[in-house]
Amino acid sequence: MAGMKTLKTYGSRVEADLDRIVLEHADVPCVVVGIGVAMEGGIEGVRLLVPEEQAERAIEVLDANAEAPSGDEGD
């Protein structure tokens, strides 16, 4: 496997973990590293890393998930 690439940086671990769950469900390997910016030493934020060769697919998966209806409309 080639190196890992930062796909996105988040302000909190929770935000990063939500996208991690989406990617894992789509069989895209990934890992979350870092701590939230509100915590001491968290200036760099929380990063979602994917293998370089999976980066384009990961972006497509997250974009499709962001465009999907949440199912809450009209309730």
PDB file of N, CA, C, O and CB in Angstrom:
ATOM      1  N   MET A   1       0.845  -1.171   0.000  1.00  0.00           N
ATOM      2  CA  MET A   1       0.000   0.000   0.000  1.00  0.00           C
ATOM      3  C   MET A   1       0.890   1.234   0.000  1.00  0.00           C
ATOM      4  O   MET A   1       1.919   1.276   0.675  1.00  0.00           O
ATOM      5  CB  MET A   1      -0.961  -0.002   1.215  1.00  0.00           C
ATOM      6  N   ALA A   2       0.483   2.225  -0.758  1.00  0.00           N
ATOM      7  CA  ALA A   2       1.218   3.484  -0.795  1.00  0.00           C
ATOM      8  C   ALA A   2       0.965   4.251   0.500  1.00  0.00           C
ATOM      9  O   ALA A   2       0.320   3.741   1.416  1.00  0.00           O
ATOM     10  CB  ALA A   2       0.804   4.333  -2.031  1.00  0.00           C
ATOM     11  N   GLY A   3       1.470   5.462   0.570  1.00  0.00           N
ATOM     12  CA  GLY A   3       1.315   6.281   1.767  1.00  0.00           C
ATOM     13  C   GLY A   3      -0.120   6.726   1.995  1.00  0.00           C
ATOM     14  O   GLY A   3      -1.000   6.529   1.157  1.00  0.00           O
ATOM     15  N   MET A   4      -0.320   7.328   3.148  1.00  0.00           N
ATOM     16  CA  MET A   4      -1.640   7.833   3.511  1.00  0.00           C
ATOM     17  C   MET A   4      -1.724   9.316   3.155  1.00  0.00           C
ATOM     18  O   MET A   4      -0.726  10.036   3.193  1.00  0.00           O
ATOM     19  CB  MET A   4      -1.926   7.609   5.025  1.00  0.00           C
ATOM     20  N   LYS A   5      -2.922   9.753   2.812  1.00  0.00           N
ATOM     21  CA  LYS A   5      -3.162  11.136   2.421  1.00  0.00           C
ATOM     22  C   LYS A   5      -4.240  11.722   3.325  1.00  0.00           C
ATOM     23  O   LYS A   5      -5.234  11.062   3.628  1.00  0.00           O
ATOM     24  CB  LYS A   5      -3.578  11.234   0.924  1.00  0.00           C
ATOM     25  N   THR A   6      -4.037  12.962   3.752  1.00  0.00           N
ATOM     26  CA  THR A   6      -5.075  13.643   4.526  1.00  0.00           C
ATOM     27  C   THR A   6      -6.203  14.011   3.578  1.00  0.00           C
ATOM     28  O   THR A   6      -6.023  14.797   2.648  1.00  0.00           O
ATOM     29  CB  THR A   6      -4.513  14.912   5.255  1.00  0.00           C
ATOM     30  N   LEU A   7      -7.359  13.433   3.829  1.00  0.00           N
ATOM     31  CA  LEU A   7      -8.512  13.702   2.982  1.00  0.00           C
ATOM     32  C   LEU A   7      -9.216  14.976   3.433  1.00  0.00           C
ATOM     33  O   LEU A   7      -9.672  15.772   2.612  1.00  0.00           O
ATOM     34  CB  LEU A   7      -9.487  12.516   3.003  1.00  0.00           C
ATOM     35  N   LYS A   8      -9.299  15.158   4.758  1.00  0.00           N
ATOM     36  CA  LYS A   8     -10.022  16.297   5.301  1.00  0.00           C
ATOM     37  C   LYS A   8      -9.566  16.532   6.736  1.00  0.00           C
ATOM     38  O   LYS A   8      -9.141  15.596   7.414  1.00  0.00           O
ATOM     39  CB  LYS A   8     -11.558  16.068   5.235  1.00  0.00           C
ATOM     40  N   THR A   9      -9.651  17.775   7.202  1.00  0.00           N
ATOM     41  CA  THR A   9      -9.329  18.123   8.578  1.00  0.00           C
ATOM     42  C   THR A   9     -10.589  18.655   9.245  1.00  0.00           C
ATOM     43  O   THR A   9     -11.350  19.411   8.640  1.00  0.00           O
ATOM     44  CB  THR A   9      -8.173  19.168   8.643  1.00  0.00           C
ATOM     45  N   TYR A  10     -10.805  18.259  10.489  1.00  0.00           N
ATOM     46  CA  TYR A  10     -12.025  18.579  11.240  1.00  0.00           C
ATOM     47  C   TYR A  10     -11.685  19.296  12.534  1.00  0.00           C
ATOM     48  O   TYR A  10     -10.554  19.228  13.016  1.00  0.00           O
ATOM     49  CB  TYR A  10     -12.830  17.305  11.540  1.00  0.00           C
ATOM     50  N   GLY A  11     -12.661  19.977  13.088  1.00  0.00           N
ATOM     51  CA  GLY A  11     -12.489  20.640  14.366  1.00  0.00           C
ATOM     52  C   GLY A  11     -12.724  19.725  15.552  1.00  0.00           C
ATOM     53  O   GLY A  11     -12.310  20.035  16.670  1.00  0.00           O
ATOM     54  N   SER A  12     -13.396  18.580  15.315  1.00  0.00           N
ATOM     55  CA  SER A  12     -13.664  17.655  16.414  1.00  0.00           C
ATOM     56  C   SER A  12     -13.552  16.213  15.946  1.00  0.00           C
ATOM     57  O   SER A  12     -13.705  15.910  14.762  1.00  0.00           O
ATOM     58  CB  SER A  12     -15.052  17.910  17.007  1.00  0.00           C
ATOM     59  N   ARG A  13     -13.285  15.344  16.889  1.00  0.00           N
ATOM     60  CA  ARG A  13     -13.178  13.912  16.620  1.00  0.00           C
ATOM     61  C   ARG A  13     -14.523  13.352  16.152  1.00  0.00           C
ATOM     62  O   ARG A  13     -14.561  12.467  15.296  1.00  0.00           O
ATOM     63  CB  ARG A  13     -12.692  13.162  17.878  1.00  0.00           C
ATOM     64  N   VAL A  14     -15.614  13.855  16.701  1.00  0.00           N
ATOM     65  CA  VAL A  14     -16.945  13.359  16.342  1.00  0.00           C
ATOM     66  C   VAL A  14     -17.220  13.570  14.858  1.00  0.00           C
ATOM     67  O   VAL A  14     -17.700  12.661  14.181  1.00  0.00           O
ATOM     68  CB  VAL A  14     -18.026  14.056  17.184  1.00  0.00           C
ATOM     69  N   GLU A  15     -16.917  14.766  14.347  1.00  0.00           N
ATOM     70  CA  GLU A  15     -17.126  15.045  12.924  1.00  0.00           C
ATOM     71  C   GLU A  15     -16.310  14.092  12.052  1.00  0.00           C
ATOM     72  O   GLU A  15     -16.809  13.555  11.063  1.00  0.00           O
ATOM     73  CB  GLU A  15     -16.752  16.503  12.603  1.00  0.00           C
ATOM     74  N   ALA A  16     -15.058  13.891  12.432  1.00  0.00           N
ATOM     75  CA  ALA A  16     -14.187  12.999  11.663  1.00  0.00           C
ATOM     76  C   ALA A  16     -14.692  11.562  11.714  1.00  0.00           C
ATOM     77  O   ALA A  16     -14.669  10.856  10.706  1.00  0.00           O
ATOM     78  CB  ALA A  16     -12.748  13.069  12.190  1.00  0.00           C
ATOM     79  N   ASP A  17     -15.148  11.130  12.888  1.00  0.00           N
ATOM     80  CA  ASP A  17     -15.638   9.757  13.028  1.00  0.00           C
ATOM     81  C   ASP A  17     -16.893   9.507  12.202  1.00  0.00           C
ATOM     82  O   ASP A  17     -17.093   8.396  11.712  1.00  0.00           O
ATOM     83  CB  ASP A  17     -15.918   9.452  14.486  1.00  0.00           C
ATOM     84  N   LEU A  18     -17.739  10.517  12.041  1.00  0.00           N
ATOM     85  CA  LEU A  18     -18.933  10.337  11.206  1.00  0.00           C
ATOM     86  C   LEU A  18     -18.542  10.030   9.763  1.00  0.00           C
ATOM     87  O   LEU A  18     -19.112   9.131   9.145  1.00  0.00           O
ATOM     88  CB  LEU A  18     -19.825  11.594  11.257  1.00  0.00           C
ATOM     89  N   ASP A  19     -17.573  10.771   9.224  1.00  0.00           N
ATOM     90  CA  ASP A  19     -17.113  10.491   7.867  1.00  0.00           C
ATOM     91  C   ASP A  19     -16.354   9.166   7.803  1.00  0.00           C
ATOM     92  O   ASP A  19     -16.435   8.458   6.799  1.00  0.00           O
ATOM     93  CB  ASP A  19     -16.224  11.632   7.361  1.00  0.00           C
ATOM     94  N   ARG A  20     -15.621   8.824   8.860  1.00  0.00           N
ATOM     95  CA  ARG A  20     -14.920   7.533   8.902  1.00  0.00           C
ATOM     96  C   ARG A  20     -15.917   6.382   8.789  1.00  0.00           C
ATOM     97  O   ARG A  20     -15.674   5.411   8.071  1.00  0.00           O
ATOM     98  CB  ARG A  20     -14.096   7.401  10.207  1.00  0.00           C
ATOM     99  N   ILE A  21     -17.028   6.493   9.495  1.00  0.00           N
ATOM    100  CA  ILE A  21     -18.055   5.447   9.458  1.00  0.00           C
ATOM    101  C   ILE A  21     -18.618   5.303   8.043  1.00  0.00           C
ATOM    102  O   ILE A  21     -18.821   4.187   7.563  1.00  0.00           O
ATOM    103  CB  ILE A  21     -19.195   5.765  10.460  1.00  0.00           C
ATOM    104  N   VAL A  22     -18.868   6.426   7.381  1.00  0.00           N
ATOM    105  CA  VAL A  22     -19.381   6.398   5.999  1.00  0.00           C
ATOM    106  C   VAL A  22     -18.388   5.689   5.087  1.00  0.00           C
ATOM    107  O   VAL A  22     -18.774   4.837   4.286  1.00  0.00           O
ATOM    108  CB  VAL A  22     -19.652   7.838   5.479  1.00  0.00           C
ATOM    109  N   LEU A  23     -17.097   6.044   5.209  1.00  0.00           N
ATOM    110  CA  LEU A  23     -16.085   5.434   4.348  1.00  0.00           C
ATOM    111  C   LEU A  23     -15.922   3.948   4.649  1.00  0.00           C
ATOM    112  O   LEU A  23     -15.808   3.143   3.724  1.00  0.00           O
ATOM    113  CB  LEU A  23     -14.745   6.151   4.515  1.00  0.00           C
ATOM    114  N   GLU A  24     -15.911   3.577   5.910  1.00  0.00           N
ATOM    115  CA  GLU A  24     -15.771   2.158   6.249  1.00  0.00           C
ATOM    116  C   GLU A  24     -16.951   1.348   5.716  1.00  0.00           C
ATOM    117  O   GLU A  24     -16.780   0.210   5.279  1.00  0.00           O
ATOM    118  CB  GLU A  24     -15.653   1.979   7.772  1.00  0.00           C
ATOM    119  N   HIS A  25     -18.145   1.931   5.753  1.00  0.00           N
ATOM    120  CA  HIS A  25     -19.327   1.244   5.218  1.00  0.00           C
ATOM    121  C   HIS A  25     -19.188   1.018   3.710  1.00  0.00           C
ATOM    122  O   HIS A  25     -19.733   0.053   3.175  1.00  0.00           O
ATOM    123  CB  HIS A  25     -20.607   2.059   5.517  1.00  0.00           C
ATOM    124  N   ALA A  26     -18.459   1.902   3.029  1.00  0.00           N
ATOM    125  CA  ALA A  26     -18.222   1.781   1.587  1.00  0.00           C
ATOM    126  C   ALA A  26     -16.937   1.011   1.292  1.00  0.00           C
ATOM    127  O   ALA A  26     -16.463   1.001   0.156  1.00  0.00           O
ATOM    128  CB  ALA A  26     -18.156   3.167   0.943  1.00  0.00           C
ATOM    129  N   ASP A  27     -16.376   0.368   2.316  1.00  0.00           N
ATOM    130  CA  ASP A  27     -15.143  -0.423   2.179  1.00  0.00           C
ATOM    131  C   ASP A  27     -13.942   0.396   1.732  1.00  0.00           C
ATOM    132  O   ASP A  27     -13.073  -0.102   1.016  1.00  0.00           O
ATOM    133  CB  ASP A  27     -15.363  -1.541   1.201  1.00  0.00           C
ATOM    134  N   VAL A  28     -13.895   1.653   2.156  1.00  0.00           N
ATOM    135  CA  VAL A  28     -12.732   2.501   1.911  1.00  0.00           C
ATOM    136  C   VAL A  28     -11.933   2.536   3.214  1.00  0.00           C
ATOM    137  O   VAL A  28     -12.433   3.035   4.222  1.00  0.00           O
ATOM    138  CB  VAL A  28     -13.153   3.963   1.439  1.00  0.00           C
ATOM    139  N   PRO A  29     -10.710   2.019   3.216  1.00  0.00           N
ATOM    140  CA  PRO A  29      -9.912   2.037   4.437  1.00  0.00           C
ATOM    141  C   PRO A  29      -9.563   3.466   4.839  1.00  0.00           C
ATOM    142  O   PRO A  29      -9.260   4.303   3.988  1.00  0.00           O
ATOM    143  CB  PRO A  29      -8.636   1.215   4.252  1.00  0.00           C
ATOM    144  N   CYS A  30      -9.608   3.738   6.136  1.00  0.00           N
ATOM    145  CA  CYS A  30      -9.296   5.069   6.609  1.00  0.00           C
ATOM    146  C   CYS A  30      -8.959   5.032   8.091  1.00  0.00           C
ATOM    147  O   CYS A  30      -9.217   4.046   8.780  1.00  0.00           O
ATOM    148  CB  CYS A  30     -10.461   6.022   6.346  1.00  0.00           C
ATOM    149  N   VAL A  31      -8.376   6.128   8.566  1.00  0.00           N
ATOM    150  CA  VAL A  31      -8.033   6.248   9.978  1.00  0.00           C
ATOM    151  C   VAL A  31      -8.158   7.712  10.376  1.00  0.00           C
ATOM    152  O   VAL A  31      -7.865   8.613   9.589  1.00  0.00           O
ATOM    153  CB  VAL A  31      -6.593   5.706  10.264  1.00  0.00           C
ATOM    154  N   VAL A  32      -8.601   7.935  11.617  1.00  0.00           N
ATOM    155  CA  VAL A  32      -8.721   9.282  12.172  1.00  0.00           C
ATOM    156  C   VAL A  32      -7.568   9.486  13.150  1.00  0.00           C
ATOM    157  O   VAL A  32      -7.328   8.648  14.019  1.00  0.00           O
ATOM    158  CB  VAL A  32     -10.114   9.495  12.878  1.00  0.00           C
ATOM    159  N   VAL A  33      -6.859  10.600  13.006  1.00  0.00           N
ATOM    160  CA  VAL A  33      -5.743  10.910  13.902  1.00  0.00           C
ATOM    161  C   VAL A  33      -5.839  12.351  14.386  1.00  0.00           C
ATOM    162  O   VAL A  33      -6.355  13.216  13.679  1.00  0.00           O
ATOM    163  CB  VAL A  33      -4.393  10.672  13.195  1.00  0.00           C
ATOM    164  N   GLY A  34      -5.341  12.605  15.591  1.00  0.00           N
ATOM    165  CA  GLY A  34      -5.305  13.946  16.151  1.00  0.00           C
ATOM    166  C   GLY A  34      -6.358  14.142  17.223  1.00  0.00           C
ATOM    167  O   GLY A  34      -7.129  13.238  17.544  1.00  0.00           O
ATOM    168  N   ILE A  35      -6.369  15.344  17.764  1.00  0.00           N
ATOM    169  CA  ILE A  35      -7.355  15.703  18.778  1.00  0.00           C
ATOM    170  C   ILE A  35      -8.063  16.969  18.341  1.00  0.00           C
ATOM    171  O   ILE A  35      -7.579  17.684  17.463  1.00  0.00           O
ATOM    172  CB  ILE A  35      -6.693  15.892  20.169  1.00  0.00           C
ATOM    173  N   GLY A  36      -9.189  17.247  18.939  1.00  0.00           N
ATOM    174  CA  GLY A  36      -9.983  18.408  18.564  1.00  0.00           C
ATOM    175  C   GLY A  36      -9.260  19.717  18.810  1.00  0.00           C
ATOM    176  O   GLY A  36      -8.411  19.803  19.698  1.00  0.00           O
ATOM    177  N   VAL A  37      -9.589  20.743  18.026  1.00  0.00           N
ATOM    178  CA  VAL A  37      -8.915  22.031  18.141  1.00  0.00           C
ATOM    179  C   VAL A  37      -9.204  22.698  19.472  1.00  0.00           C
ATOM    180  O   VAL A  37      -8.432  23.555  19.901  1.00  0.00           O
ATOM    181  CB  VAL A  37      -9.331  22.944  17.008  1.00  0.00           C
ATOM    182  N   ALA A  38     -10.279  22.336  20.134  1.00  0.00           N
ATOM    183  CA  ALA A  38     -10.604  22.936  21.426  1.00  0.00           C
ATOM    184  C   ALA A  38      -9.725  22.376  22.540  1.00  0.00           C
ATOM    185  O   ALA A  38      -9.666  22.953  23.626  1.00  0.00           O
ATOM    186  CB  ALA A  38     -12.074  22.706  21.759  1.00  0.00           C
ATOM    187  N   MET A  39      -9.048  21.274  22.288  1.00  0.00           N
ATOM    188  CA  MET A  39      -8.206  20.664  23.303  1.00  0.00           C
ATOM    189  C   MET A  39      -6.777  21.200  23.198  1.00  0.00           C
ATOM    190  O   MET A  39      -6.339  21.619  22.127  1.00  0.00           O
ATOM    191  CB  MET A  39      -8.220  19.130  23.166  1.00  0.00           C
ATOM    192  N   GLU A  40      -6.080  21.183  24.286  1.00  0.00           N
ATOM    193  CA  GLU A  40      -4.695  21.651  24.297  1.00  0.00           C
ATOM    194  C   GLU A  40      -3.866  20.850  23.298  1.00  0.00           C
ATOM    195  O   GLU A  40      -3.902  19.619  23.292  1.00  0.00           O
ATOM    196  CB  GLU A  40      -4.089  21.539  25.717  1.00  0.00           C
ATOM    197  N   GLY A  41      -3.136  21.546  22.471  1.00  0.00           N
ATOM    198  CA  GLY A  41      -2.295  20.888  21.474  1.00  0.00           C
ATOM    199  C   GLY A  41      -3.030  20.527  20.203  1.00  0.00           C
ATOM    200  O   GLY A  41      -2.448  19.916  19.307  1.00  0.00           O
ATOM    201  N   GLY A  42      -4.298  20.892  20.102  1.00  0.00           N
ATOM    202  CA  GLY A  42      -5.104  20.496  18.956  1.00  0.00           C
ATOM    203  C   GLY A  42      -5.179  21.516  17.849  1.00  0.00           C
ATOM    204  O   GLY A  42      -6.171  21.560  17.121  1.00  0.00           O
ATOM    205  N   ILE A  43      -4.173  22.326  17.705  1.00  0.00           N
ATOM    206  CA  ILE A  43      -4.179  23.387  16.696  1.00  0.00           C
ATOM    207  C   ILE A  43      -4.347  22.822  15.284  1.00  0.00           C
ATOM    208  O   ILE A  43      -5.000  23.438  14.442  1.00  0.00           O
ATOM    209  CB  ILE A  43      -2.887  24.202  16.779  1.00  0.00           C
ATOM    210  N   GLU A  44      -3.767  21.667  15.029  1.00  0.00           N
ATOM    211  CA  GLU A  44      -3.841  21.078  13.692  1.00  0.00           C
ATOM    212  C   GLU A  44      -5.161  20.371  13.439  1.00  0.00           C
ATOM    213  O   GLU A  44      -5.446  20.007  12.299  1.00  0.00           O
ATOM    214  CB  GLU A  44      -2.704  20.108  13.492  1.00  0.00           C
ATOM    215  N   GLY A  45      -5.961  20.169  14.450  1.00  0.00           N
ATOM    216  CA  GLY A  45      -7.253  19.528  14.285  1.00  0.00           C
ATOM    217  C   GLY A  45      -7.153  18.016  14.145  1.00  0.00           C
ATOM    218  O   GLY A  45      -6.104  17.414  14.376  1.00  0.00           O
ATOM    219  N   VAL A  46      -8.252  17.436  13.770  1.00  0.00           N
ATOM    220  CA  VAL A  46      -8.372  15.993  13.607  1.00  0.00           C
ATOM    221  C   VAL A  46      -8.359  15.697  12.115  1.00  0.00           C
ATOM    222  O   VAL A  46      -9.099  16.311  11.345  1.00  0.00           O
ATOM    223  CB  VAL A  46      -9.674  15.440  14.290  1.00  0.00           C
ATOM    224  N   ARG A  47      -7.513  14.752  11.711  1.00  0.00           N
ATOM    225  CA  ARG A  47      -7.373  14.459  10.279  1.00  0.00           C
ATOM    226  C   ARG A  47      -7.938  13.086   9.939  1.00  0.00           C
ATOM    227  O   ARG A  47      -7.781  12.126  10.694  1.00  0.00           O
ATOM    228  CB  ARG A  47      -5.900  14.536   9.857  1.00  0.00           C
ATOM    229  N   LEU A  48      -8.591  13.017   8.798  1.00  0.00           N
ATOM    230  CA  LEU A  48      -9.078  11.754   8.241  1.00  0.00           C
ATOM    231  C   LEU A  48      -8.101  11.357   7.143  1.00  0.00           C
ATOM    232  O   LEU A  48      -7.955  12.059   6.142  1.00  0.00           O
ATOM    233  CB  LEU A  48     -10.561  11.882   7.685  1.00  0.00           C
ATOM    234  N   LEU A  49      -7.433  10.223   7.340  1.00  0.00           N
ATOM    235  CA  LEU A  49      -6.431   9.754   6.386  1.00  0.00           C
ATOM    236  C   LEU A  49      -6.957   8.555   5.610  1.00  0.00           C
ATOM    237  O   LEU A  49      -7.642   7.693   6.162  1.00  0.00           O
ATOM    238  CB  LEU A  49      -5.122   9.390   7.107  1.00  0.00           C
ATOM    239  N   VAL A  50      -6.627   8.512   4.326  1.00  0.00           N
ATOM    240  CA  VAL A  50      -6.967   7.376   3.468  1.00  0.00           C
ATOM    241  C   VAL A  50      -5.728   7.015   2.652  1.00  0.00           C
ATOM    242  O   VAL A  50      -4.858   7.862   2.451  1.00  0.00           O
ATOM    243  CB  VAL A  50      -8.189   7.707   2.530  1.00  0.00           C
ATOM    244  N   PRO A  51      -5.634   5.767   2.179  1.00  0.00           N
ATOM    245  CA  PRO A  51      -4.522   5.436   1.282  1.00  0.00           C
ATOM    246  C   PRO A  51      -4.589   6.328   0.038  1.00  0.00           C
ATOM    247  O   PRO A  51      -5.670   6.603  -0.482  1.00  0.00           O
ATOM    248  CB  PRO A  51      -4.561   3.925   0.879  1.00  0.00           C
ATOM    249  N   GLU A  52      -3.433   6.769  -0.424  1.00  0.00           N
ATOM    250  CA  GLU A  52      -3.390   7.678  -1.576  1.00  0.00           C
ATOM    251  C   GLU A  52      -4.194   7.161  -2.762  1.00  0.00           C
ATOM    252  O   GLU A  52      -4.873   7.933  -3.439  1.00  0.00           O
ATOM    253  CB  GLU A  52      -1.956   7.904  -2.002  1.00  0.00           C
ATOM    254  N   GLU A  53      -4.118   5.853  -3.013  1.00  0.00           N
ATOM    255  CA  GLU A  53      -4.817   5.297  -4.176  1.00  0.00           C
ATOM    256  C   GLU A  53      -6.333   5.224  -3.982  1.00  0.00           C
ATOM    257  O   GLU A  53      -7.060   4.939  -4.934  1.00  0.00           O
ATOM    258  CB  GLU A  53      -4.283   3.915  -4.480  1.00  0.00           C
ATOM    259  N   GLN A  54      -6.818   5.476  -2.768  1.00  0.00           N
ATOM    260  CA  GLN A  54      -8.264   5.452  -2.485  1.00  0.00           C
ATOM    261  C   GLN A  54      -8.840   6.859  -2.310  1.00  0.00           C
ATOM    262  O   GLN A  54     -10.042   7.000  -2.085  1.00  0.00           O
ATOM    263  CB  GLN A  54      -8.538   4.625  -1.225  1.00  0.00           C
ATOM    264  N   ALA A  55      -8.010   7.900  -2.407  1.00  0.00           N
ATOM    265  CA  ALA A  55      -8.446   9.267  -2.104  1.00  0.00           C
ATOM    266  C   ALA A  55      -9.595   9.724  -3.007  1.00  0.00           C
ATOM    267  O   ALA A  55     -10.580  10.277  -2.518  1.00  0.00           O
ATOM    268  CB  ALA A  55      -7.272  10.228  -2.243  1.00  0.00           C
ATOM    269  N   GLU A  56      -9.481   9.501  -4.299  1.00  0.00           N
ATOM    270  CA  GLU A  56     -10.533   9.950  -5.218  1.00  0.00           C
ATOM    271  C   GLU A  56     -11.861   9.258  -4.911  1.00  0.00           C
ATOM    272  O   GLU A  56     -12.908   9.904  -4.883  1.00  0.00           O
ATOM    273  CB  GLU A  56     -10.121   9.681  -6.677  1.00  0.00           C
ATOM    274  N   ARG A  57     -11.817   7.961  -4.685  1.00  0.00           N
ATOM    275  CA  ARG A  57     -13.045   7.217  -4.347  1.00  0.00           C
ATOM    276  C   ARG A  57     -13.622   7.708  -3.029  1.00  0.00           C
ATOM    277  O   ARG A  57     -14.838   7.846  -2.899  1.00  0.00           O
ATOM    278  CB  ARG A  57     -12.763   5.701  -4.265  1.00  0.00           C
ATOM    279  N   ALA A  58     -12.768   7.973  -2.055  1.00  0.00           N
ATOM    280  CA  ALA A  58     -13.227   8.457  -0.751  1.00  0.00           C
ATOM    281  C   ALA A  58     -13.965   9.780  -0.891  1.00  0.00           C
ATOM    282  O   ALA A  58     -15.006   9.980  -0.264  1.00  0.00           O
ATOM    283  CB  ALA A  58     -12.045   8.615   0.212  1.00  0.00           C
ATOM    284  N   ILE A  59     -13.440  10.676  -1.700  1.00  0.00           N
ATOM    285  CA  ILE A  59     -14.093  11.964  -1.928  1.00  0.00           C
ATOM    286  C   ILE A  59     -15.465  11.753  -2.573  1.00  0.00           C
ATOM    287  O   ILE A  59     -16.442  12.395  -2.188  1.00  0.00           O
ATOM    288  CB  ILE A  59     -13.210  12.873  -2.820  1.00  0.00           C
ATOM    289  N   GLU A  60     -15.531  10.859  -3.545  1.00  0.00           N
ATOM    290  CA  GLU A  60     -16.807  10.568  -4.208  1.00  0.00           C
ATOM    291  C   GLU A  60     -17.827  10.017  -3.217  1.00  0.00           C
ATOM    292  O   GLU A  60     -18.995  10.404  -3.248  1.00  0.00           O
ATOM    293  CB  GLU A  60     -16.599   9.569  -5.357  1.00  0.00           C
ATOM    294  N   VAL A  61     -17.392   9.119  -2.340  1.00  0.00           N
ATOM    295  CA  VAL A  61     -18.291   8.525  -1.345  1.00  0.00           C
ATOM    296  C   VAL A  61     -18.813   9.601  -0.396  1.00  0.00           C
ATOM    297  O   VAL A  61     -20.012   9.660  -0.124  1.00  0.00           O
ATOM    298  CB  VAL A  61     -17.567   7.410  -0.549  1.00  0.00           C
ATOM    299  N   LEU A  62     -17.922  10.450   0.109  1.00  0.00           N
ATOM    300  CA  LEU A  62     -18.350  11.497   1.044  1.00  0.00           C
ATOM    301  C   LEU A  62     -19.237  12.527   0.360  1.00  0.00           C
ATOM    302  O   LEU A  62     -20.195  13.009   0.964  1.00  0.00           O
ATOM    303  CB  LEU A  62     -17.133  12.190   1.661  1.00  0.00           C
ATOM    304  N   ASP A  63     -18.936  12.876  -0.898  1.00  0.00           N
ATOM    305  CA  ASP A  63     -19.780  13.817  -1.639  1.00  0.00           C
ATOM    306  C   ASP A  63     -21.174  13.240  -1.845  1.00  0.00           C
ATOM    307  O   ASP A  63     -22.169  13.942  -1.672  1.00  0.00           O
ATOM    308  CB  ASP A  63     -19.144  14.163  -2.997  1.00  0.00           C
ATOM    309  N   ALA A  64     -21.249  11.968  -2.213  1.00  0.00           N
ATOM    310  CA  ALA A  64     -22.548  11.322  -2.420  1.00  0.00           C
ATOM    311  C   ALA A  64     -23.335  11.266  -1.119  1.00  0.00           C
ATOM    312  O   ALA A  64     -24.553  11.445  -1.119  1.00  0.00           O
ATOM    313  CB  ALA A  64     -22.364   9.906  -2.989  1.00  0.00           C
ATOM    314  N   ASN A  65     -22.646  11.019  -0.012  1.00  0.00           N
ATOM    315  CA  ASN A  65     -23.316  10.971   1.280  1.00  0.00           C
ATOM    316  C   ASN A  65     -23.849  12.349   1.676  1.00  0.00           C
ATOM    317  O   ASN A  65     -24.933  12.450   2.251  1.00  0.00           O
ATOM    318  CB  ASN A  65     -22.360  10.445   2.353  1.00  0.00           C
ATOM    319  N   ALA A  66     -23.104  13.395   1.377  1.00  0.00           N
ATOM    320  CA  ALA A  66     -23.539  14.744   1.716  1.00  0.00           C
ATOM    321  C   ALA A  66     -24.765  15.161   0.897  1.00  0.00           C
ATOM    322  O   ALA A  66     -25.585  15.953   1.361  1.00  0.00           O
ATOM    323  CB  ALA A  66     -22.396  15.734   1.494  1.00  0.00           C
ATOM    324  N   GLU A  67     -24.884  14.626  -0.314  1.00  0.00           N
ATOM    325  CA  GLU A  67     -26.005  14.972  -1.193  1.00  0.00           C
ATOM    326  C   GLU A  67     -27.246  14.119  -0.921  1.00  0.00           C
ATOM    327  O   GLU A  67     -28.347  14.474  -1.342  1.00  0.00           O
ATOM    328  CB  GLU A  67     -25.589  14.816  -2.647  1.00  0.00           C
ATOM    329  N   ALA A  68     -27.068  12.997  -0.219  1.00  0.00           N
ATOM    330  CA  ALA A  68     -28.195  12.087   0.041  1.00  0.00           C
ATOM    331  C   ALA A  68     -29.191  12.730   0.990  1.00  0.00           C
ATOM    332  O   ALA A  68     -28.802  13.404   1.944  1.00  0.00           O
ATOM    333  CB  ALA A  68     -27.696  10.752   0.626  1.00  0.00           C
ATOM    334  N   PRO A  69     -30.473  12.524   0.730  1.00  0.00           N
ATOM    335  CA  PRO A  69     -31.482  13.063   1.656  1.00  0.00           C
ATOM    336  C   PRO A  69     -31.352  12.406   3.020  1.00  0.00           C
ATOM    337  O   PRO A  69     -31.053  11.215   3.118  1.00  0.00           O
ATOM    338  CB  PRO A  69     -32.908  12.851   1.098  1.00  0.00           C
ATOM    339  N   SER A  70     -31.576  13.182   4.070  1.00  0.00           N
ATOM    340  CA  SER A  70     -31.415  12.661   5.426  1.00  0.00           C
ATOM    341  C   SER A  70     -32.626  11.877   5.895  1.00  0.00           C
ATOM    342  O   SER A  70     -32.535  11.119   6.861  1.00  0.00           O
ATOM    343  CB  SER A  70     -31.146  13.790   6.384  1.00  0.00           C
ATOM    344  N   GLY A  71     -33.761  12.046   5.224  1.00  0.00           N
ATOM    345  CA  GLY A  71     -34.976  11.339   5.635  1.00  0.00           C
ATOM    346  C   GLY A  71     -35.765  12.117   6.662  1.00  0.00           C
ATOM    347  O   GLY A  71     -36.801  11.642   7.127  1.00  0.00           O
ATOM    348  N   ASP A  72     -35.299  13.310   7.031  1.00  0.00           N
ATOM    349  CA  ASP A  72     -35.987  14.108   8.034  1.00  0.00           C
ATOM    350  C   ASP A  72     -36.953  15.129   7.424  1.00  0.00           C
ATOM    351  O   ASP A  72     -37.751  15.722   8.150  1.00  0.00           O
ATOM    352  CB  ASP A  72     -34.975  14.819   8.893  1.00  0.00           C
ATOM    353  N   GLU A  73     -36.897  15.340   6.132  1.00  0.00           N
ATOM    354  CA  GLU A  73     -37.717  16.343   5.499  1.00  0.00           C
ATOM    355  C   GLU A  73     -39.198  16.017   5.684  1.00  0.00           C
ATOM    356  O   GLU A  73     -39.632  14.879   5.506  1.00  0.00           O
ATOM    357  CB  GLU A  73     -37.369  16.454   4.018  1.00  0.00           C
ATOM    358  N   GLY A  74     -39.951  17.041   6.043  1.00  0.00           N
ATOM    359  CA  GLY A  74     -41.395  16.882   6.159  1.00  0.00           C
ATOM    360  C   GLY A  74     -41.850  16.301   7.475  1.00  0.00           C
ATOM    361  O   GLY A  74     -43.052  16.120   7.663  1.00  0.00           O
ATOM    362  N   ASP A  75     -40.963  16.003   8.387  1.00  0.00           N
ATOM    363  CA  ASP A  75     -41.375  15.454   9.686  1.00  0.00           C
ATOM    364  C   ASP A  75     -41.623  16.549  10.685  1.00  0.00           C
ATOM    365  O   ASP A  75     -41.978  16.271  11.831  1.00  0.00           O
ATOM    366  CB  ASP A  75     -40.328  14.498  10.226  1.00  0.00           C
TER     367      ASP A  75
END
